[in-house]
Amino acid sequence: MELEFATGRLRVLSPTDCVKDRLAGYYFWKDMQCLEQAVLVAADNEVDLDEIERWSGHEGMLDEFSKIKGKLFNKSNEL
């Protein structure tokens, strides 16, 4: 998505893309803060679980996604 301002365009990530971005940090660097951020974004926004799962598989992280999937969509679940 893009927002237009007098100073130019601002490209904004969708909540789904934001979760994928944060999960990339978790998947590839084991950054727990990135996982926490992905959980927080998913808790407060509508995200496309199927797209995140598809992307995770494309990144070779389907097994890891399966382990954390419940955390992303359970607002009361702690890390």
C-alpha positions as CSV (number, residue, x, y, z in Angstrom):
1,M,0.0,0.0,0.0
2,E,1.2,3.5,-0.7
3,L,0.1,6.8,0.9
4,E,0.5,10.0,-1.0
5,F,1.8,13.1,0.8
6,A,2.9,16.5,-0.5
7,T,6.5,15.4,0.3
8,G,6.1,12.1,-1.6
9,R,4.9,8.6,-1.4
10,L,5.1,6.4,1.7
11,R,5.1,2.7,1.2
12,V,3.4,0.8,4.1
13,L,3.6,-2.9,4.8
14,S,0.4,-4.8,5.3
15,P,0.0,-6.5,8.7
16,T,0.6,-9.8,6.9
17,D,3.8,-8.5,5.3
18,C,4.9,-7.0,8.7
19,V,4.5,-10.4,10.3
20,K,6.5,-12.1,7.5
21,D,9.3,-9.5,7.9
22,R,9.5,-10.1,11.7
23,L,9.4,-13.8,11.2
24,A,12.3,-13.6,8.8
25,G,14.4,-12.2,11.6
26,Y,13.3,-15.0,13.9
27,Y,13.8,-17.8,11.3
28,F,17.2,-16.8,10.1
29,W,18.8,-15.2,13.2
30,K,16.7,-16.8,16.0
31,D,15.9,-13.3,17.2
32,M,13.2,-13.9,19.9
33,Q,12.4,-10.2,19.9
34,C,11.4,-10.5,16.2
35,L,9.1,-13.4,17.1
36,E,7.6,-11.4,19.9
37,Q,6.9,-8.5,17.5
38,A,5.3,-10.8,15.0
39,V,3.0,-12.1,17.7
40,L,2.1,-8.6,18.8
41,V,1.3,-7.5,15.2
42,A,-0.8,-10.7,14.6
43,A,-2.7,-10.2,17.9
44,D,-3.9,-6.7,17.0
45,N,-4.4,-7.1,13.3
46,E,-6.0,-9.3,10.7
47,V,-3.3,-11.3,9.0
48,D,-3.5,-14.0,6.3
49,L,-2.4,-17.2,7.9
50,D,-2.4,-19.1,4.6
51,E,0.0,-16.5,3.0
52,I,2.3,-16.6,6.0
53,E,2.3,-20.4,5.9
54,R,2.9,-20.4,2.1
55,W,5.8,-17.9,2.5
56,S,7.3,-19.9,5.4
57,G,7.4,-23.0,3.2
58,H,9.0,-21.0,0.4
59,E,11.7,-19.9,2.9
60,G,12.3,-23.5,3.9
61,M,10.8,-22.8,7.4
62,L,7.5,-24.8,7.3
63,D,8.5,-27.0,10.3
64,E,9.5,-23.9,12.3
65,F,6.2,-22.2,11.3
66,S,4.3,-25.2,12.5
67,K,6.0,-24.9,15.9
68,I,5.1,-21.2,16.4
69,K,1.8,-21.0,14.5
70,G,-0.3,-21.2,17.7
71,K,1.6,-18.3,19.2
72,L,0.7,-16.0,16.3
73,F,-3.0,-16.6,16.6
74,N,-3.6,-17.0,20.3
75,K,-3.7,-13.6,21.9
76,S,-3.4,-15.0,25.4
77,N,-0.4,-17.2,24.6
78,E,2.9,-16.0,26.0
79,L,6.3,-16.7,24.3
